[in-house]
């Protein structure tokens, strides 16, 4: 029986042939039937699976210690003979837990369906030919090809490497890329020195290689680390803020619980009643549905984004997208049409030159196919589309090749002609070619400048004779003679100007990061109305340390002729300045930068390695679609804050009022079951918040979590609610002489109404609040819950729940109190938001653990699709 995997340190010390033998594989890969058997045995190549697990979701509903204590106390009350009250409390708690479970389960299912739409592929040898397979289908023994920018899809033993370098920062913390080769290492070599292996989750910085899969999924080094980190990913800054808010209310709840219990015992009230009441108050203050509201908001947002052609791989990245302040984007296909076509092939003097096109086709990494050219760069493929099948390549044979890389920005071939002579042909960036040429006609600079000024892309072609065919190195790319230029058209995209304007209105600064010539990029930006404040080239970037680069970033709009490593460095330095950064790219050379950004964005038509690295995938490469995503992220944040404001205004105030009233009233102001019912109706009304509209002015700038502002809101609005509650107490006892059951009914109606209806006031900063319309669902749900709060004491169920029947005059007085409360909140809101503005916080650099979880998500799929 073949092993399901080989430990990576053991594989690294073995010869490549021995590894293939032990895995029952060959250099031609595995037969499809054998691979299917191995997939059934080893399982899918996933670090973790995404699925809605009902038992886990149900268990999360009971993480609240106060809730568990209340259940235990209610059970004790049942055993002591207080069965009606215990049954009512149990029923209300069951409804509350069921509500939270239903919403979270529905949200998880929605996230699972969205995640299932994304598939990530890798080039694999099956049945002796290269095919693109979903990475989850990889098994030990598969032979995989690696290229620049690719995320390594499993733990691999290198079989062949040509200049392969991998960035292993995510695993080792070391910033420098590691050079890889097929040579085995000594037994016992430490992880950072396993040069004969490529590890899952690391990034290919340069070169290419083939390797055999020795471990997949949780058996990989990355999978082991992810397993130790647990299934729950490290929290984002927003999630940390929510946790701190929940902890704040939890501390207040504990203090109130202890105080209420002590006071009621001093007043010689029954122990069980006092304990149940104090725990019910604590549960009422605790924001139990906060996780459900956030998850529901994210899932609903992801669903809306999917309708707008934006697929979200990590739900939490929607929040990150709303916080983006700086967007780095490539140029081709985003600012331009992306349909690159050859305009002309000219010599150094600007005259039509078919020989230059022929040389470009010979020095070309794309190959013609039945459905069009494949492989190579987009410019290589454009040459074949322009040339057609009838092009005469002169019978020359390619004797040696030096592939394109992003440091040289060149590719070269040695051509052996029919007469036996050899010639070196080099093609690439004009500035690189011209530096390597001897005598260049003075007119060539003018020809090049004229084409670049028209926003065209230009590739230079040069050559020199050789003594004979031989292997190539970069040192051979010298003493060239300029043959001419290949000129390509890629016009600015008409819709891009409006999209750039919209992003600017959203407070997002757009910067262009491109491998093109700076003059081409600048011409495109100016044509689209994007103000260019500065241009930095890759060569200039190399001369800057991180401090100098940080100082240059605010005044730079275009980074041109940059390598994949430089792109990632630019993003890293921008993030270190405290900005939330997004990167949009679609090429192999963009994968490293996508991986480095707070929010990595790619497109459905992108290279698979770019989609693998991304958090968000656009089904349409359009900045306008991206702007929709930013707005959705901000809408989710705004609606979540509405829930927080609800919890810190009337809900907190009412629960505090109940606690205080129990100290001076000769009876409990509400029975424990009534407090829990109050809380249940309040929770029901809040579940509609994710559907609410958000005012346009609240979407114009990134919003950040600020616990200090929330605490000030609590101190400003909580006492208002308590003030109205105390006035209601005086009204019920003084004006109406209400006995305990009627008192509880009257205050229950007022409490439910103030807690639910206040959302209409605090959901908007506009004053009066009637200038902003809530969503129909929120309006209907809120009014229905307020109406239910009024109807329950008047219904036949009222006496069972311990309510008396309030008179019509009393109901009218309560309605007046509710109206007075809403008016007071409106006045306080106007003053609060005039004095207290937004408090942006600089977010810390993303922790390494969170980045590990982010990468783990890329190989995660629902169980139903796993093999």
N, C-alpha and C positions, 0 to 999 in steps of 0.2 A: 504493500500500500504506500502510495507517495505521500510525503509530508504536505500538510496544508500550508506550511510556511517554513522558512529557515530564519533563525535569529539573525538580525542584521549584522551584529559583530562577527558572527561565525561566517556569514556569507562574504563579508568584506575581506576575510583572511584566506578565502579559497580562490583558486583559479576559476576564471569565468566558465571554462568548460566543465569543471567539477560541479559548479552550481547548477548549470543546465542539466547535467546528468542526474543530480539528486532530485531535481524538480521534474524529471521526465520530459524535458523540453529540448528543443533544438534552436538553432539560429533562425529557423523558418517559423518559429512560433508553435502554437498548439492547433490541432484540428478542432473544428467547431463543436463536434460531439463531445470530445474530451473536455473542452472548456465548460460546456453545460454541466457535465457531471461534477466538475470541480466547483462550480458556482453553487450547486446544491449542497456540496459538502462543506465548503468554506464560508458560504454566506456572501451577501453583497459587500462590495468595497465601500462601506459607509462607516464613518466614525460613530455616528449615532443616527437613529431614525426619527423622523418627524411624524407623529401620529397623535390623534386625540385619544388619550388613555383615560377612560371613564373613571376607573378606580382612583387613579392619581389625582384627577381633577376633584373628585368627591372628597378625597382625603385633605386636599388643600383648603376646603371649606371649614375644616375643623382645626385649623392651625391657631385660631384665636383662643388663648388660654382662658379668657373670661367667659367665652361661649361654652367651653367644656365645663367650667366650674358651675355655670348657670344650669347646664343640663344635669349635672350631678346633684345640685341643690334641688332642682325640680323633681328629680327621681326620689330624693329623700323626702320631699314634701308629700309625694304620692304614698310612700310607705308609711308616713305618719298620719294618713287619713285625709289630707287636703287634696283629694283626687281631682275635683273639678278644676281648681286653679292649676294644678300640675298638668292636667290634660290640655287646658287652653294654652299654657306656656309651651308645652311640647309641640302642639299643632302649629303655633306661630313660628317657633324655631325651625320646624321641619319645612314650612313654606319659605322661610328666609334662606335656609341652606339650599333648598331646591332651586330657588330663584338664582342664587349665585352660581350653582352648578350648571343650570341650563344655559345661562349666558356665556359662561366660560367655555363649556363644551362646544356650543355653537361657534364661538370665535375660533377655537382650536381647529374645528373641522374646516372652517373657511380658510384658515391659514394652510392647512394640509392640502386642500384642493389647489390653492395657488402655487404652493411649492412643487406640486406634482407636475405643473406645466413646464418647469424648467428642467432641461437635460444638458449635461456637460459631457463632452466627448474627448477622446484621446486617440492618436494614431496607433493602431495595434496590428501586429502580424497574426493573422488567422488563416489557416489553410494555405500558407505560403504567400499571401498577398496582404498589402496594407489596406486596412479598413478603419473607418472612424467609428469607435464604439463608445457607448455611455461608460463613464468611469466606474459606475457601480457594478459593471459587468466584468471588470478586470479580476483575474484569478492568478494565484502563484503559477509561474511558468510562462505567462504571457510575455511577449517581447514588445516593448513600447519604445516609440521614438520621442526624443526630447528636442526642443528648439528654443531659441531666445524668447524670454518673457513667459514661458510656460510654467504653470504650477505643476510640480511633480505629483502625479496622481496616485502613487503607491510607493512603498519602499523598493528600490531597484538596485540590483547589482549591475554595474556598468559593464557592457560587453564591448563597446567601441566608443571612443570619445574623440572629438575634434575641437579642442579649445573650450571644453565645457567648464563653466564656472557657475556655481550655485550660491545664492544668498540664503544662508541658513540662520539668519538673525532670529527668526521666530522660534527656533528650537534651542539655539546655543547662546543667543544674545550677542554674538560676535558680529561687528558691522561689516567686516571685509568679506567679499565673496571667496568661496573655497574652490580651488582648482581641482578638477576631477580627472581621473584616468582609469583605464581598465586594469592597471597593475594592482595585485592584492596588497593588503597592508599586514602588518604583524598582528598576531593574535593578541587580544587584550587591549587593542588601540582604543583610546577614548573617542566618544561620539564626535567631537569637533574635528577629529583627524581621520574619519572614515572616508578617505578620498576615493575609494573604489565604489562607493555607493551614493545614490541620490535618494533623499528622504522625502516622504510624503509631506506636502504643505510648503516645501521650500520652493524658491523661484529660480529659474534658469536665467542668469544674467547675460550669458554669452555662449557662443559655440553650439554644438549639437552633439547628440549621442543616441545610441540605442542601449537599452538595458532590459534585463529580465526581472519580472516581478517576483520578489521573494516573500513579501508579506503585504496583506491588505487589511483595510478597515481597522478594527480595534487592536490588531496584532502589530500594527506599525508603531514606530517610535512616537509619531504624532498622536496616534490613537491612544497609546498608553498615557500620554500627558493629558489628553482631553478627558480620558476616563477618570484620572485622578482629580481633575478639576470638577468633575460631577456633571450632571445633566443640565444644571441651571447655569446659564452663562453669567459672567460678572456683569453687574448692573451698569447702566449708563449714568451720566450725570443727572439726567432727568429722573431716572428711577431712584437714584440715591436721594434726590430731593423729596420724592414722594414717600420714601421710606422714613426719612427724618420727620416729615410731617405726620405720618401715621404714628411714629414713636412719640412725638410731642403730645398728640391727643391720647395716646396710650398711657403716658405718665400722668396726664391730668385725670384720666379715668381711674387709675389706681388710687390716686390721692382722694378723689371724690368717693370711691368705693369705701375706702377705709374710714373716711370722715363720716359718711352717711351711716355706716354700720355702727360706728362708735356712738354717734348722736342718738340713733334709734334704740340702742341698747340702754343708754343712759335714761331715755324716756320710758324704759321698761316695756317696749313693744316686743312681740313674739320674735324669737331669734330667726326662725325660718322666714317669716315675712320680711324682717329687716334685711336679711341676707339676700333674699330674692330681689327685693326692691333695689338694693345697692348694686347688685350685679346687673340688673336690667338697665339701670342708669349708665353703668360703665359700658355695656354692650351698645347702648344707644349712642354714646359719644364716639366709640371706636368706628373708624371708617371701613367697615367690613367689605363693602362692595367696591372699594377703590381699585383693587386688582381687576375685578370684573369689568368695571367701567373703562379702565385703561385698555385691557385686552379687547373688549368689544369695540372701542374707538379705533384701535389699530387694525383689527380685522375688517371693520366696515370701511376704513380708509383704504386698506389694501384692495378691497373689492371695487371701490370707486375708481382707484387708480388703474386697476386692470381694465375697466371699461374705457379709460382714457389712454390705453396702450402703454401702461407702465406696470411691469411685473416686479413684485417685491420678494426678494429671497429671505430677508430677515425682517420681521414685522417692526422691530425696534428701530430699524434704519429709516422708517418714515419720520420718526421724531428727529433723528439726526438730519434728515433732509430739510426739514423745516427750519433747523438752526443754521443752515449753511450761510456763510457770509462771503466766501470767496469761491468762485467756480473756475477751475482750470479746465480748459477744453482743447482738444485737438482741432485742427482747422478743416481737414478734408472730410466732407460729408456732413459736417456740423454747420460751419460757416459757408461752405461751398456745396455745390450740387453733389459732389462725390462721384459723378460719372466722368472719370478721367478719360480723355481721348487725345490721341496724337494730333497735333495741329500741323507740325512741319518738321522736317529733318533738314538742317542747313549746315553749310560748312562754316569755317571761321569768319568768313566775310558776309555771311547772311544769305548766301545763295542756296537754292534747293540742291540737295545732295543725297540721292538714293543710296550711295555707298555708306553714308552715316547710319541710315536705317538698317542696312544689312549688318553692319558691325554691331549695332544695338541688339539685333535679334540673335547674333552669335554669342554675345556676352549677355546672356539672359538666363535667369533661373526659373522662369516659367516654361511650360511645355504646352503645345497645342493639344487639345482633346476634342472628342466628338461633340461635346456640349460647350465648347469654348476653352480658352487657355486656363490651366490650373497651376498652382504653386507660384513661387516668386512674389514680387511686390506688385502693387496695383499698376505701377508704371511698366513693369515687365509685361504684365498681361495686356495693357493698353497697346503696347507695340505689336503684339501678335494680332490683336483685333484690327489694328490699322493695316497690318501687312497682308493678312489673308494667306491662304494656302499656296498662292501662286508665286510667292517670293523666292527668288533664286539665291540660295545661300552660298553658291560658288563651290560646292563640294568640299569645303573645309571641314576638318575633323578636330573636335575639341580634345586636346591631349592632356590638359591640366586645367584645374579650376581653383580659384581662391574666392570663396563665397563672400557676399556682402556682410558687413557688420556695421554696427551703429557708431563705432569709434572712428573707423576709416571713412565710412560713408561711400565706399567704393566696392566694386566687384571686378574681377579680372579673369580672363581665360587665356590659355595658350592655344593658338590655332595652328594646326599642321596642314599646309596646303597640299594640293595634289602634286606639286613639283617638289615636295619634301621640305620646303622652307617653312620656318615657324615665325609667328608674329604674336606679340603680346597685345591684347585689346583690354583697355580699362575703361569702365563706365561708372559715372557717379556724380557727386556734388560738384558743380563747376569750380568752386573755390579750391577744392581738394585736387581736382584734375589740373587746374592752371598752375598750382604750386609745384606740381610734378612735371610740368612741361618745360622744355628748353626755350626756344624762341616762339613767342606767341604773337601773331599779327596784331598790331595796335587796334585794328578795327574790331577785333573779337570782343574787347571789353565793352564797346558801344553796342554791339549786337546783343550781348548778354543783358546789359542794363536796360535796353529798350524792351526786351521781352519780360523781364522781371517787373518793370514798372506797369505793365499791363496785367499784373496779377497772374502771370503764367508760370508754370513749373518747368524748370529747365534741367536737363541732364546733359553733361558733357561727355564726349567720347574721344579717347586718345589711343595711340598705338605706338609700338616700336618693334623693329625686327629683332629676332633672337637667333643665336647660333643654331639652335635646334630645340626640339621638344624637351622639357624638363619640368620637375615639380616647381611650384610657385611659393614664394613668401612675399610678405608686404614690402620687403626691401627691393623686390624687382620692379615695383611700381614707381619708376623714376625715369628721367631723361625721355619723357614721352613727347610725341608730336600731336598737337590738337587736330582731330579730324573734323569736329564740328559739334553741333548741339541738337538734341532732341527736345522739341518744344511741345508741351502739353497744355491743354485747356481744362480748367476746372472752375467754371464761373461761380461768383458768389450766389448763394441761395436766396431768392427773393424774400422768403418768409423770415430769414434770419434777422433782418433789421428790426422787424417788429418784436421778435423774440428777445433780442438784446435789450430793446427799450423796456420790455416788460420785466426782464430780470433786474434792470437798473431801478425800475420803480419799486421792485420788491426789496431793494436794499442790498442786492447781491453784486459784488464786483466781479467782472468777468476778465480773466486773463487767458491768453492763447499760448499753448505750449505745443510746438510743432518741430518736425524734422526738416521743414522746408526752409528755403532761403529767407532771410529777414525781409528783404524787399518785397517778395511775393506776399508774405504774411501781412506786412504793413499795408500794401495796396488793397488786399481783401478787407482788412479791418476798416480802412477809411471809406471804402465803397459801401460798407454796411452801417456807417455812422458810429462805429466804436472808436472813441477817442484814444489815441495812442500817446501815452505819456512817456514811454521809454521802451527801448528794445535792447535785450541782452542776448548775445549769442552763446553757444556752448563753449566756444574757446574763451570768451570773456568770463564765463561762469567758472571755468577751471581756475582762474586766477583769484577768485574770491573765496575767502574762508566763510564759515557759517555766519559770523558776525557781520561781515561786509555784505553778504547776500541778504541777511535779514534787513539791513539798512536800505538795500536797493529795491526790495520787494514792493513797497508802497508806490514807488515811482516807475514801475515797469509793467507794461501791458503785454508785451510779446517776448517770449523766450523762443528763439529760433535756432535751428541746427543743434538741438539738444539730443543727447543719448537717453536711453531708458533709465540708466542710473541717475543721470542728471535730473530727469523729470521727477523721480522719486525724492531726490534730495531737495528740490524746490518745494515740494509739498511738505516734506518733513520740517523744513525751516519755517514755512508759513504757519504750520500747526504749532510750532514752538512759540510763535508770537501770540498765541492765544486765540487764533481764528479757527472756526469750524470750516473745514475745507472739503470740497467735492472735486472729483476728477472724472471727466467724461472722455472715454477713448474706446477704440474698437479694434486696434491692431495688436499683433503679437508684441510689438515694442511698447505698448501701453500697459501691459499687464502688471508690471512692477509698480507703476504709479497708481493704478487702480487699487492695488493691494495696500498702498501706503496711505491713501486718503481716508478721512473720517467716513465719507460716503463714496464708495467706488461705483461708478455708473458705466454701463456698456449698452450695446444695442443687440437686437436679435440677430442681425446679419453680421455681427462681429466675429473675429477669430474666436474659436472655442476657448482658447486660453484667457482671452479678455473677459468673456462671459463667466468663466470659472472664477475669476478674481473679483467679480463685481458683486455688490450688495443689491443693486437695482438694475433691471434690464429694460430698456426702452424698446418697444416693438416698432418704433419709428424714430429714426435719428433726427430729432427736431428739438431745438432748445425750448420751443413753445410747450412741448409735451413735458419737458423737464420742469418748466415753470409751474405747470399744473401740479406736479408732484410736490414742489416746494410749498405751494398754497395748501395742499392737502395736509402736509406735515404740520403747518402752522395752525390749521383748523383743528386738528386733533389736540394739539397742545392747548389751544384756547378753550376747547370744550372740557378738557380734563381740569383745567384751572377753575372752570365754572363749578364742577363738583367740589373742588377744594373750598371754594368760596362759600358754597352751600353749607359745607360741614363746619365752617368757622364762623358762620353768622347765626342764623336762627336755630339750627340743630344744636350747636354748642350752647347757645344761650338758653334754649328751652330745657336742656338736660341740667344745666347749672341751676336754673330756676326750680326744677323739681327737687334737686338736692337741697337747696336752701329752704324751700317751703317745708320739707319734711322736718326741719329743725324747730319751726315755730307753730306749725299747724298741729292740732290735736289728733290728726289722722294723716295717713299717707295721701299726698296730693294725687297720685295715680297708683293703681295696683300694678304689680310687676307685669302681669299679662297685658295691661293697657299700655304700659311703656313700650313693651316689645311690639305690640300691634301698631302703635304710633311709628315706631322705627321701621316696621315692615312697609307701611304705606309711604313713608318718606323714601325708602330705598326703591320702591316701585316707580315713584315719580322720577327718580334720578337716572334710572336705566335708559330713559329716552334722551338724555343729554348728548350722547354721541351723534344723534341725528340732527342736532340743532344747527341753525345758520350761524355764521360768524360775520360780524361787521367788517366791511372792507378795510377800514383803517386799522383793524387789529391784525391784518394779514400783511401789512406793508413792511414790517421789519421783523427780523428774527427775535423770538421771545425766549427768555431764559428763566429757569427756576430760581426763585429768590425766597428762601424760607423766612428771612427777616421781614419782607413785605407781607407774607402770609400772616406772620405773627401780629404785625401792626393791623392788618385787616381784622383779625380775630378780636383784638383789643378794642377796635373801633366799633365793630358791628355786633359782637356778642352781647355787650351790655345793653344795647338797644333792645334786643329781643327779651332779655331779662326784665328790662324796665316795663315793657308792655305786658309781660307775664305777671309782674307784681301788681300792675294796674288792674289786670283781669282778676287776680285774686281778690283785690279790694272790692271790685265790682260784684263778684260772685258772693262774697261774704257780707259786705256792707249793704249794697243796694238790693240784693235779691235774697239774702239770708239762706243761701243754698246749703242743704245738708250734704254729707260726704259724697253720696252717689251722684247727685246733681252737680256738685262742684267738679267732680272728676269728668263728668260728661261735658260740661261747659269748657273746662280747660283743655280736654282732649280735642274738641272741635277747633278751639283757637290755636292750639299747638300744631296740629296737622296743617291747618290753613297757613299759618305763618311760615312753617318750615318748607312747604311746597311752593306756595305762591311767590316767595321772595326770589325765586329763580328768574322771574320776569324782569325784576329790577337789576339784579347783579349780573345777569348774563351779558349786559352791554354797558359800555361807558357812556353811551349817549344819554342825554337828559332832555326831556323826560324819556323814560324807558319805552314809551309808546312809539318813539321814532325808529325803533328796531323791532322787526317782526320775528318771533320765534318760529321754529319749524312746526308744521301742523301736528306732527307726532308728539313733540314736547308739549305743545299747548294742550292737546287733547289729554295726554297722560297726566299732566299736572292738575288740570281742572278735574279730571275724573278722580284722582286720589284725594284732592281737597273735598270733593263732593262726597266721596266714600267716608271720609273722616266725619263729615257732618251727619251722614245718613245712619252710620252704625249705631250711635247711641239712641236714635229715634226708631230703630228697627226692632223686631221681636228678639233679635240677638242681643240687644243692649243689656237687659237685666242679667242674662247669662254671663256677660263680661263684666258685670258690676257697675253698670251705668244707670243713673236716673234719667228721667225724661225732662229735658230743659224746655221752658216755656218759649212762646214766640217772642215776647219782649226780650228775654235773655239772649235768644239767638240774634236778634237785631243788634243788641249791645255788643255781642261778640263780633258781629260783622263790622261794626264801627271800629272796634279795637284793631281788627286785622287791617282795615283801610288806613288807620292812623299809623300802624307799624310800617306798612309799605311806603307811606308818605315820608316817615322819618328816615327810612333806609335810602330813599331817593335823595333826600337832602344831604345825608351823610355821605352818600356815594359821590355826589358832585364835589363836596369838599375834599374827600379822601383822594380821589384821582386827580384833583387839581394840585394837591400838596405832594402826594406820593406818586412819583413817576416810575417808569420801568427801571429795573436795576440789573443791567446785563452783567453776567459773570463770565470771566474767561474760563473755559473748560480745560482741565488738565489733559495732558497727552494720554491717549488711549492706553490703558494698561496692557502689558504683554498677554496676560491671561485672557482679556477680552478679545484681543486679536486672534489668539488661538481658537477661541470659540467661534469667531467670525469665519475663520477658514474651515473649521469643522463643518459648518453649515453648508459649505459648498459641496460636500460629499454626502449630504444627508438627504434621504428620500423617504416617502411613506413606505410602510412595510408592504403594502399591497403591490408596489412596483418593484420590489427587491427580488429579482430573479425568478 
